[in-house]
Amino acid sequence: MITDPQSTQHTRHAEHPHATGPAHAAVRNNAAWCDAVCRSHGVPGAVEGGVWASPRRTPPLYPDAVTLSPDATPDDVVARIDLTSPGASVKDSFGVLDLSAAGFEVLFEAQWIHRPATDAGTGPGGWGPVEGGDRLADWEAAWSGDGTSEGLLFRAALLDDGAVFLANTADGAIGAGAVAYPGASVIGVSNLFAADDDLDGAWRACLDATDRLWPGVPVVGYEHGEALAAAVRQGFESVGPLRVWLRTDG
């Protein structure tokens, strides 16, 4: 299980503007979530030298390595992941690495986001946790958009590991949802989706649910493009850059 990455930091990390505070909490939370998803597939990772990494290829859409320190180097990353087959990916949590010499290309860039703690939610309460493996499979089918991913990525073991899969379940069908994962004194929200493309409405409902379930706890995540713009409109602020690298040869 992932350990506290602060134990691997060097003394000069505090000099980096995003090495502490909201961005660092978002990084730690997201690394713990990636670790949980990988463990649910029987792919354990470990923290060493300011990097969480798995020596085996991780599940689809999840990185083989996540940097936990702005001082992590390319060698710290590539030495600990599988480069013998295509598809290795790295989450450069501080947007400072250059992995091009190792055959990686930038897949996308994004921003860590943070919303300060608020009181308990006062909205309509339309979103709530999904319960049980069957309902989790329904959630994943809705999240994938075309229903092709159903129980393939998000395993029921995640429900016992603290993950909460939120959805608008009032009418039985799942038209919008998100994952909420507690850790590092924050709630990490990821995989937010809305079948009707109303991202503002999805963020409002999601935040109302997290405020009801975890009152007084900040919410973090990362987004880019229109999803980032919608999150900012709903009270988030950008607190630091990240970059995801993908290796297509091998």
C-alpha positions as CSV (number, residue, x, y, z in Angstrom):
1,M,0.0,0.0,0.0
2,I,1.3,3.5,-0.8
3,T,3.2,5.1,2.0
4,D,3.3,8.8,3.0
5,P,5.5,10.4,0.2
6,Q,6.6,13.1,2.6
7,S,9.0,10.5,4.0
8,T,10.9,10.4,0.7
9,Q,11.3,14.2,0.2
10,H,14.6,16.0,0.1
11,T,15.0,19.2,2.1
12,R,14.9,21.5,-0.9
13,H,11.4,20.4,-1.9
14,A,9.9,23.3,0.1
15,E,11.6,25.7,-2.3
16,H,9.3,24.5,-5.1
17,P,6.1,26.5,-5.2
18,H,3.9,23.4,-5.6
19,A,5.8,21.1,-3.3
20,T,3.6,21.8,-0.3
21,G,0.0,23.0,0.3
22,P,-3.0,22.2,-1.9
23,A,-1.1,21.0,-4.9
24,H,1.0,18.5,-2.9
25,A,-2.1,17.2,-1.1
26,A,-3.7,16.7,-4.6
27,V,-0.6,14.8,-5.8
28,R,-0.5,12.5,-2.7
29,N,-4.2,11.8,-2.9
30,N,-4.1,11.0,-6.6
31,A,-1.1,8.7,-6.2
32,A,-3.0,6.9,-3.5
33,W,-6.0,6.5,-5.8
34,C,-3.8,5.2,-8.6
35,D,-2.2,2.7,-6.1
36,A,-5.7,1.5,-5.0
37,V,-6.9,0.9,-8.6
38,C,-3.7,-1.0,-9.4
39,R,-3.9,-3.1,-6.2
40,S,-7.5,-4.0,-7.1
41,H,-6.0,-5.6,-10.3
42,G,-3.3,-7.4,-8.4
43,V,-0.6,-4.9,-9.6
44,P,1.1,-3.5,-6.5
45,G,3.2,-0.4,-6.6
46,A,5.7,1.1,-4.1
47,V,7.2,4.5,-3.2
48,E,10.9,5.1,-3.6
49,G,12.9,8.2,-4.3
50,G,10.0,10.5,-4.5
51,V,8.2,8.3,-7.1
52,W,5.3,5.9,-6.8
53,A,5.8,3.2,-9.5
54,S,4.8,-0.3,-10.6
55,P,7.3,-2.6,-12.3
56,R,4.3,-4.2,-14.1
57,R,2.1,-2.6,-16.7
58,T,-0.8,-0.9,-14.9
59,P,-4.6,-1.1,-15.8
60,P,-5.7,1.0,-18.8
61,L,-5.8,4.8,-18.2
62,Y,-3.6,4.5,-15.1
63,P,0.0,5.5,-15.0
64,D,3.0,3.2,-14.4
65,A,4.6,5.9,-12.3
66,V,3.5,9.1,-10.4
67,T,6.1,11.6,-9.2
68,L,5.6,12.7,-5.7
69,S,8.4,15.2,-5.6
70,P,9.5,18.0,-7.9
71,D,13.1,16.7,-7.4
72,A,12.4,13.3,-9.0
73,T,14.5,12.8,-12.1
74,P,13.8,10.9,-15.3
75,D,16.2,8.1,-14.1
76,D,14.2,7.9,-10.9
77,V,11.1,7.1,-13.0
78,V,12.2,5.0,-16.0
79,A,14.4,2.7,-13.9
80,R,11.3,1.4,-12.0
81,I,8.8,0.8,-14.8
82,D,8.4,-1.7,-17.7
83,L,9.9,-0.3,-20.9
84,T,9.9,-3.6,-22.8
85,S,6.4,-3.2,-24.3
86,P,4.5,-0.2,-25.6
87,G,2.1,1.8,-23.4
88,A,4.1,2.9,-20.4
89,S,2.9,6.1,-19.0
90,V,4.1,8.6,-16.4
91,K,2.2,11.2,-14.4
92,D,4.7,14.1,-14.0
93,S,2.9,15.6,-11.1
94,F,4.9,18.9,-11.2
95,G,5.3,19.3,-14.9
96,V,9.1,19.5,-14.7
97,L,10.4,16.3,-16.3
98,D,11.6,15.7,-19.8
99,L,11.1,12.1,-20.7
100,S,11.6,12.5,-24.5
101,A,15.0,10.9,-24.4
102,A,13.4,7.7,-23.1
103,G,11.0,7.5,-25.9
104,F,8.0,9.3,-24.3
105,E,5.8,11.9,-25.7
106,V,3.5,14.3,-23.9
107,L,-0.1,12.9,-24.0
108,F,-1.7,15.9,-22.3
109,E,-1.1,18.7,-19.8
110,A,-3.5,19.6,-17.0
111,Q,-3.9,21.6,-13.8
112,W,-4.3,20.4,-10.2
113,I,-7.4,21.9,-8.8
114,H,-8.4,22.7,-5.2
115,R,-11.6,23.8,-3.5
116,P,-11.4,24.9,0.1
117,A,-13.4,23.1,2.8
118,T,-17.1,24.2,3.2
119,D,-20.0,23.4,5.4
120,A,-22.2,20.4,4.8
121,G,-24.0,20.4,1.5
122,T,-27.4,22.1,1.3
123,G,-28.3,21.1,-2.3
124,P,-31.1,18.7,-3.4
125,G,-29.0,15.7,-2.6
126,G,-29.5,14.0,-6.0
127,W,-26.2,12.3,-6.0
128,G,-25.3,9.4,-3.7
129,P,-22.9,6.4,-3.4
130,V,-23.5,3.4,-5.6
131,E,-23.5,0.2,-3.6
132,G,-22.5,-3.3,-4.6
133,G,-20.6,-4.8,-7.4
134,D,-23.5,-4.9,-9.9
135,R,-24.3,-1.3,-9.4
136,L,-20.6,-0.4,-9.7
137,A,-20.6,-2.2,-13.1
138,D,-23.6,-0.1,-14.1
139,W,-21.7,3.0,-13.1
140,E,-18.7,2.0,-15.1
141,A,-20.8,1.3,-18.2
142,A,-22.3,4.8,-17.9
143,W,-18.9,6.4,-17.4
144,S,-17.5,4.7,-20.5
145,G,-20.2,6.3,-22.6
146,D,-20.7,3.4,-24.9
147,G,-21.1,0.7,-22.3
148,T,-18.1,-1.3,-23.4
149,S,-16.3,-1.0,-20.1
150,E,-18.5,-2.7,-17.5
151,G,-16.6,-4.1,-14.5
152,L,-13.3,-4.3,-16.4
153,L,-11.5,-1.3,-14.8
154,F,-13.2,-0.5,-11.5
155,R,-13.3,-3.6,-9.3
156,A,-15.6,-4.1,-6.3
157,A,-12.5,-4.2,-4.0
158,L,-12.3,-0.4,-4.4
159,L,-15.5,-0.1,-2.4
160,D,-13.8,-1.7,0.5
161,D,-10.7,0.5,0.0
162,G,-12.5,3.8,0.7
163,A,-13.5,4.7,-2.8
164,V,-17.0,6.2,-3.2
165,F,-18.6,6.1,-6.7
166,L,-21.1,8.9,-6.8
167,A,-24.1,9.0,-9.2
168,N,-27.5,10.6,-9.7
169,T,-29.4,7.5,-8.8
170,A,-32.9,9.0,-8.2
171,D,-34.5,7.4,-11.3
172,G,-32.5,4.2,-11.4
173,A,-30.5,5.2,-14.5
174,I,-27.0,6.6,-14.1
175,G,-26.6,9.7,-16.3
176,A,-23.7,11.4,-14.4
177,G,-21.2,10.5,-11.7
178,A,-17.7,10.8,-10.3
179,V,-15.3,9.0,-8.1
180,A,-14.5,10.4,-4.6
181,Y,-11.4,9.1,-2.8
182,P,-10.4,10.3,0.7
183,G,-6.7,10.6,1.6
184,A,-4.0,13.1,2.4
185,S,-6.6,15.1,4.4
186,V,-8.6,15.9,1.2
187,I,-11.2,14.3,-1.0
188,G,-9.9,13.6,-4.5
189,V,-12.5,13.7,-7.2
190,S,-11.9,12.0,-10.6
191,N,-13.7,10.5,-13.5
192,L,-16.4,13.0,-13.4
193,F,-18.9,12.6,-16.3
194,A,-22.3,13.8,-17.5
195,A,-24.2,12.1,-20.4
196,D,-25.8,15.4,-21.2
197,D,-22.4,17.2,-21.2
198,D,-23.6,19.5,-18.4
199,L,-20.3,19.6,-16.5
200,D,-21.3,22.6,-14.4
201,G,-24.4,20.7,-13.2
202,A,-22.3,17.6,-12.6
203,W,-19.7,19.5,-10.5
204,R,-22.5,21.2,-8.5
205,A,-24.1,17.9,-7.6
206,C,-20.8,16.2,-7.0
207,L,-19.6,18.9,-4.6
208,D,-22.9,18.9,-2.8
209,A,-22.5,15.1,-2.3
210,T,-18.9,15.4,-1.1
211,D,-19.9,18.2,1.3
212,R,-22.6,16.0,2.8
213,L,-20.4,12.9,3.1
214,W,-17.2,14.7,4.2
215,P,-18.2,18.1,5.6
216,G,-15.3,20.5,6.3
217,V,-12.8,18.6,4.0
218,P,-11.2,20.3,0.9
219,V,-11.8,18.7,-2.5
220,V,-9.0,18.3,-5.1
221,G,-8.4,16.7,-8.5
222,Y,-7.0,17.6,-11.9
223,E,-8.7,18.7,-15.1
224,H,-7.9,20.4,-18.5
225,G,-9.9,22.0,-21.2
226,E,-13.6,22.6,-20.7
227,A,-13.7,20.3,-17.7
228,L,-11.2,22.6,-16.0
229,A,-13.2,25.7,-16.9
230,A,-16.3,24.1,-15.5
231,A,-14.5,23.2,-12.2
232,V,-13.2,26.8,-11.8
233,R,-16.8,28.1,-12.3
234,Q,-17.9,25.9,-9.5
235,G,-15.3,27.2,-7.0
236,F,-12.1,25.4,-7.7
237,E,-8.8,27.2,-8.3
238,S,-5.8,25.9,-10.3
239,V,-2.9,25.2,-7.9
240,G,-0.2,23.7,-10.2
241,P,0.6,22.0,-13.5
242,L,1.0,18.4,-14.3
243,R,1.9,16.5,-17.4
244,V,1.2,12.9,-18.6
245,W,3.8,11.2,-20.7
246,L,3.1,8.1,-22.9
247,R,5.7,5.8,-24.5
248,T,4.4,4.3,-27.7
249,D,7.5,2.3,-28.7
250,G,9.2,-0.5,-26.8
